[in-house]
Amino acid sequence: MSRAFCPVDTGFLADSLNLSNHLVHTHRALQKIGSTVVYAVVRSGGRQEKVEVGTIVTMDRVKADASGNIELPAVLHVDGDKVTTDASALSKITVTAKVLGDLRGPKIVIQKFKNKTGYKKRQGHRQELTRVQVTGIK
């Protein structure tokens, strides 16, 4: 992954700045077309995902309620020209999603070796994942 040059030390990675610039440019391009943009950035499993209604996202394993739905906490909400980043306003916004199924990620092999001692260790790991589809942003 290449990083863009950032002359000012902002405390953030330049990659995250490029992502936010990309979101702003996408938002402006859709405004010129005349469509209303509604999306949210939600936190899921230590990561953040940009979602719209109908978006399918694969995230770390989460438990659903009895009806198979989950609520995701919003970090950013964009509704047309109105951008919400305030924590008190975001607490009123709910992003609901329907669980499509549980799955497992690819197998990762961890191998350790120390020279001249005969020490070898091999271990595997598969991440538990959940695939969800966003049903509403309110």
Contact map, one row per residue, 1 for C-alpha under 8 A:
111000000000000000000000000000000000000000000000000000000000000000000000000000000000000000000000000000000000000000000000000000000000000000
111100000000000000000000000000000000000000000000000000000000000000000000000000000000000000000000000000000000000000000000000000000000000000
111110000000011000000000000000000000000000000000000000000000000000000000000000000000000000000000000000000000000000000000000000000000000000
011111000000011001000000000000000000000000000000000000000000000000000000000000000000000000000000000000000000000000000000000000000000000000
001111100000010000000000000000000000000000000000000000000000000000000000000000000000000000000000000000000000000000000000000000000000000000
000111111000010000000000000000000000000000000000000000000000000000000000000000000000000000000000000000000000000000000000000000000000000000
000011111000000000000000000000000000000000000000000000000000000000000000000000000000000000000000000000000000000000000000000000000000000000
000001111100000000000000000000000000000000000000000000000000000000000000000000000000000000000000000000000000000000000000000000000000000000
000001111111000000000000000000000000000000000000000000000000000000000000000000000000000000000000000000000000000000000000000000000000000000
000000011111000000000000000000000000000000000000000000000000000000000000000000000000000000000000000000000000000000000000000000000000000000
000000001111100000000000000000000000000000000000000000000000000000000000000000000000000000000000000000000000000000000000000000000000000000
000000001111110110000000000000000000000000000000000000000000000000000000000000000000000000000000000000000000000000000000000000000000000000
000000000011111110000000000000000000000000000000000000000000000000000000000000000000000000000000000000000000000000000000000000000000000000
001111000001111111000000000000000000000000000000000000000000000000000000000000000000000000000000000000000000000000000000000000000000000000
001100000000111111100000000000000000000000000000000000000000000000000000000000000000000000000000000000000000000000000000000000000000000000
000000000001111111110000000000000000000000000000000000000000000000000000000000000000000000000000000000000000000000000000000000000000000000
000000000001111111111000000000000000000000000000000000000000000000000000000000000000000000000000000000000000000000000000000000000000000000
000100000000011111111100000000000000000000000000000000000000000000000000000000000000000000000000000000000000000000000000000000000000000000
000000000000001111111110000000000000000000000000000000000000000000000000000000000000000000000000000000000000000000000000000000000000000000
000000000000000111111111000000000000000000000000000000000000000000000000000000000000000000000000000000000000000000000000000000000000000000
000000000000000011111111100000000000000000000000000000000000000000000000000000000000000000000000000000000000000000000000000000000000000000
000000000000000001111111110000000000000000000000000000000000000000000000000000000000000000000000000000000000000000000000000000000000000000
000000000000000000111111111000000000000000000000000000000000000000000000000000000000000000000000000000000000000000000000000000000000000000
000000000000000000011111111100000000000000000000000000000000000000000000000000000000000000000000000000000000000000000000000000000000000000
000000000000000000001111111110000000000000000000000000000000000000000000000000000000000000000000000000000000000000000000000000000000000000
000000000000000000000111111111000000000000000000000000000000000000000000000000000000000000000000000000000000000000000000000000000000000000
000000000000000000000011111111100000100000000000000000000000000000000000000000000000000000000000000000000000000000000000000000000000000000
000000000000000000000001111111110000000000000000000000000000000000000000000000000000000000000000000000000000000000000000000000000000000000
000000000000000000000000111111111000000000000000000000000000000000000000000000000000000000000000000000000000000000000000000000000000000000
000000000000000000000000011111111111100000000000000000000000000000000000000000000000000000000000000000000000000000000000000000000000000000
000000000000000000000000001111111111100000000000000000000000000000000000000000010000000000000000000000000000000000000000000000000000000000
000000000000000000000000000111111110000000000000000000000000000000000000000000000000000000000000000000000000000000000000000000000000000000
000000000000000000000000000011111110000000000000000000000000000000000000000000000000000000000000000000000000000000000000000000000000000000
000000000000000000000000000001111111000000000000000000000000000000000000000000000000000000000000000000000000000000000000000000000000000000
000000000000000000000000000001111111100000000000000000000000000000000000000000000000000000000000000000000000000000000000000000000000000000
000000000000000000000000000001100111110000000000000000000000000000000000000000110000000000000000000000000000000000000000000000000000000000
000000000000000000000000001001100011111000000000000000000000000000000000000001110000000000000000000000000000000000000000000000000000000000
000000000000000000000000000000000001111100000000000100000000000000000000000011110000000000000000000000000000000000000000000000000000000000
000000000000000000000000000000000000111110000000011110000000000000000000000011100000000000000000000000000000000000000000000000000000000010
000000000000000000000000000000000000011111000000011100000000000000000000011111000000000000000010000000000000000000000000000000000000000010
000000000000000000000000000000000000001111100001111000000000000000000000011110000000000000000000000000000000000000000000000000000000000000
000000000000000000000000000000000000000111110001111000000000000000000001111100000000000000000010000000000000000000000000000000000000000000
000000000000000000000000000000000000000011111111100000000000000000000001111000000000000000000000000000000000000000000000000000000000000000
000000000000000000000000000000000000000001111111100000000011000000000001100000000000000000000000000000000000000000000000000000000000000000
000000000000000000000000000000000000000000111110000000000011000000000000000000000000000000000000000000000000000000000000000000000000000000
000000000000000000000000000000000000000000111111000000000000000000000000000000000000000000000000000000000000000000000000000000000000000000
000000000000000000000000000000000000000000111111100000000000000000000000000000000000000000000000000000000000000000000000000000000000000000
000000000000000000000000000000000000000011110111110000000000000000000000000000000000000000000000000000000000000000000000000000000000000000
000000000000000000000000000000000000000011110011111000001000000000000000000000000000000000000000000000000000000000000000000000000000000000
000000000000000000000000000000000000001111000001111100000000000000000000000000000000000000000000000000000000000000000000000000000000000000
000000000000000000000000000000000000001111000000111110101000000000000000000000000000000000000000000000000000000000000000000000000000010000
000000000000000000000000000000000000011100000000011111100000000000000000000000000000000000000000000000000000000000000000000000000000010010
000000000000000000000000000000000000001000000000001111100000000000000000000000000000000000000000000000000000000000000000000000000000111110
000000000000000000000000000000000000000000000000000111110000000000000000000000000000000000000000000000000000000000000000000000000000111000
000000000000000000000000000000000000000000000000001111111000000000000000000000000000000000000000000000000000000000000000000000000000110000
000000000000000000000000000000000000000000000000000001111100000000000000000000000000000000000000000000000000000000000000000000000011110000
000000000000000000000000000000000000000000000000101000111110000000000000000000000000000000000000000000000000000000000000000000000011110000
000000000000000000000000000000000000000000000000000000011111000000000000000000000000000000000000000000000000000000000000000000001111000000
000000000000000000000000000000000000000000011000000000001111100000000000000000000000000000000000000000000000000000000000000000001111000000
000000000000000000000000000000000000000000011000000000000111110000000000000000000000000000000000000000000000000000000000000000111100000000
000000000000000000000000000000000000000000000000000000000011111000000000000000000000000000000000000001000000000000000000000000011100000000
000000000000000000000000000000000000000000000000000000000001111100000000000000000000000000000000000000000000000000000000000000001100000000
000000000000000000000000000000000000000000000000000000000000111110000100000000000000000000000000000000000000000000000000000000000000000000
000000000000000000000000000000000000000000000000000000000000011111111100000000000000000000000000001000000000000000000000000000000000000000
000000000000000000000000000000000000000000000000000000000000001111111100000000000000000000000000000000000000000000000000000000000000000000
000000000000000000000000000000000000000000000000000000000000000111111000000000000000000000000000000000000000000000000000000000000000000000
000000000000000000000000000000000000000000000000000000000000000111111000000000000000000000000000000000000000000000000000000000000000000000
000000000000000000000000000000000000000000000000000000000000000111111100000000000000000000000000011000000000000000000000000000000000000000
000000000000000000000000000000000000000000000000000000000000000111111110000000000000000000000001111000000000000000000000000000000000000000
000000000000000000000000000000000000000000000000000000000000001110011111000000000000000000000001111000000000000000000000000000000000000000
000000000000000000000000000000000000000000000000000000000000000000001111100000000000000000000111100000000000000000000000000000000000000000
000000000000000000000000000000000000000001110000000000000000000000000111110000000000000000000111100000000000000000000000000000000000000000
000000000000000000000000000000000000000001110000000000000000000000000011111000000000000000100110000000000000000000000000000000000000000000
000000000000000000000000000000000000000111100000000000000000000000000001111110000000000001101110000000000000000000000000000000000000000000
000000000000000000000000000000000000000111100000000000000000000000000000111110000000101001000000000000000000000000000000000000000000000000
000000000000000000000000000000000000000111000000000000000000000000000000011111000011100001000000000000000000000000000000000000000000000000
000000000000000000000000000000000000011110000000000000000000000000000000011111100011100001000000000000000000000000000000000000000000000000
000000000000000000000000000000000000111100000000000000000000000000000000000111111111000000000000000000000000000000000000000000000000000000
000000000000000000000000000000000001111000000000000000000000000000000000000011111110000000000000000000000000000000000000000000000000000000
000000000000000000000000000000100001110000000000000000000000000000000000000001111110000000000000000000000000000000000000000000000000000000
000000000000000000000000000000000000000000000000000000000000000000000000000001111110000000000000000000000000000000000000000000000000000000
000000000000000000000000000000000000000000000000000000000000000000000000000001111111000000000000000000000000000000000000000000000000000000
000000000000000000000000000000000000000000000000000000000000000000000000000111111111100000000000000000000000000000000000000000000000000000
000000000000000000000000000000000000000000000000000000000000000000000000000111000111110011000000000000000000000000000000000000000000000000
000000000000000000000000000000000000000000000000000000000000000000000000001110000011111011000000000000000000000000000000000000000000000000
000000000000000000000000000000000000000000000000000000000000000000000000000000000001111111000000000000000000000000000000000000000000000000
000000000000000000000000000000000000000000000000000000000000000000000000001000000000111111100000000000000000000000000000000000000000000000
000000000000000000000000000000000000000000000000000000000000000000000000000000000000011111110000000000000000000000000000000000000000000000
000000000000000000000000000000000000000000000000000000000000000000000000000000000001111111111000000000000000000000000000000000000000000000
000000000000000000000000000000000000000000000000000000000000000000000000011110000001111111111000000000000000000000000000000000000000000000
000000000000000000000000000000000000000000000000000000000000000000000000110000000000001111111100000000000000000000000000000000000000000000
000000000000000000000000000000000000000000000000000000000000000000000000000000000000000111111100000000000000000000000000000000000000000000
000000000000000000000000000000000000000000000000000000000000000000000000010000000000000011111110000000000000000000000000000000000000000011
000000000000000000000000000000000000000000000000000000000000000000000011110000000000000000111111000000000000000000000000000000000000000111
000000000000000000000000000000000000000101000000000000000000000000000011110000000000000000001111100000000000000000000000000000000000011111
000000000000000000000000000000000000000000000000000000000000000000001111000000000000000000000111110000000000000000000000000000000000011110
000000000000000000000000000000000000000000000000000000000000000000001111000000000000000000000011111000000000000000000000000000000001111100
000000000000000000000000000000000000000000000000000000000000000000011100000000000000000000000001111100000000000000000000000000000001111000
000000000000000000000000000000000000000000000000000000000000000100011100000000000000000000000000111110000000000000000000000000000111100000
000000000000000000000000000000000000000000000000000000000000000000000000000000000000000000000000011111000000000000000000000000000111100000
000000000000000000000000000000000000000000000000000000000000000000000000000000000000000000000000001111100000000000000000000000000111000000
000000000000000000000000000000000000000000000000000000000000100000000000000000000000000000000000000111110000000000000000000000011110000000
000000000000000000000000000000000000000000000000000000000000000000000000000000000000000000000000000011111000000000000000000000011110000000
000000000000000000000000000000000000000000000000000000000000000000000000000000000000000000000000000001111100000000000000000001111000000000
000000000000000000000000000000000000000000000000000000000000000000000000000000000000000000000000000000111110000000000000000001111000000000
000000000000000000000000000000000000000000000000000000000000000000000000000000000000000000000000000000011111000000000000000001100000000000
000000000000000000000000000000000000000000000000000000000000000000000000000000000000000000000000000000001111100000000000000111100000000000
000000000000000000000000000000000000000000000000000000000000000000000000000000000000000000000000000000000111110000000000000111000000000000
000000000000000000000000000000000000000000000000000000000000000000000000000000000000000000000000000000000011111000000000011110000000000000
000000000000000000000000000000000000000000000000000000000000000000000000000000000000000000000000000000000001111100000000011110000000000000
000000000000000000000000000000000000000000000000000000000000000000000000000000000000000000000000000000000000111110000001111000000000000000
000000000000000000000000000000000000000000000000000000000000000000000000000000000000000000000000000000000000011111000011110000000000000000
000000000000000000000000000000000000000000000000000000000000000000000000000000000000000000000000000000000000001111100011100000000000000000
000000000000000000000000000000000000000000000000000000000000000000000000000000000000000000000000000000000000000111111111000000000000000000
000000000000000000000000000000000000000000000000000000000000000000000000000000000000000000000000000000000000000011111110000000000000000000
000000000000000000000000000000000000000000000000000000000000000000000000000000000000000000000000000000000000000001111100000000000000000000
000000000000000000000000000000000000000000000000000000000000000000000000000000000000000000000000000000000000000001111110000000000000000000
000000000000000000000000000000000000000000000000000000000000000000000000000000000000000000000000000000000000000001111111000000000000000000
000000000000000000000000000000000000000000000000000000000000000000000000000000000000000000000000000000000000000111101111100000000000000000
000000000000000000000000000000000000000000000000000000000000000000000000000000000000000000000000000000000000001111000111110000000000000000
000000000000000000000000000000000000000000000000000000000000000000000000000000000000000000000000000000000000001110000011111000000000000000
000000000000000000000000000000000000000000000000000000000000000000000000000000000000000000000000000000000000111100000001111100000000000000
000000000000000000000000000000000000000000000000000000000000000000000000000000000000000000000000000000000000111000000000111110000000000000
000000000000000000000000000000000000000000000000000000000000000000000000000000000000000000000000000000000011110000000000011111000000000000
000000000000000000000000000000000000000000000000000000000000000000000000000000000000000000000000000000000011110000000000001111100000000000
000000000000000000000000000000000000000000000000000000000000000000000000000000000000000000000000000000011111000000000000000111110000000000
000000000000000000000000000000000000000000000000000000000001000000000000000000000000000000000000000000011110000000000000000011111000000000
000000000000000000000000000000000000000000000000000000000001100000000000000000000000000000000000000001111000000000000000000001111100000000
000000000000000000000000000000000000000000000000000000000111110000000000000000000000000000000000000001111000000000000000000000111110000000
000000000000000000000000000000000000000000000000000000000111110000000000000000000000000000000000001111100000000000000000000000011111000000
000000000000000000000000000000000000000000000000000000011110000000000000000000000000000000000000001111100000000000000000000000001111100000
000000000000000000000000000000000000000000000000000000011110000000000000000000000000000000000000111110000000000000000000000000000111110000
000000000000000000000000000000000000000000000000000011111000000000000000000000000000000000000000111100000000000000000000000000000011111000
000000000000000000000000000000000000000000000000001111111000000000000000000000000000000000000011110000000000000000000000000000000001111100
000000000000000000000000000000000000000000000000000011000000000000000000000000000000000000000011110000000000000000000000000000000000111110
000000000000000000000000000000000000000000000000000010000000000000000000000000000000000000000111100000000000000000000000000000000000011111
000000000000000000000000000000000000001100000000000110000000000000000000000000000000000000001111000000000000000000000000000000000000001111
000000000000000000000000000000000000000000000000000000000000000000000000000000000000000000001110000000000000000000000000000000000000000111
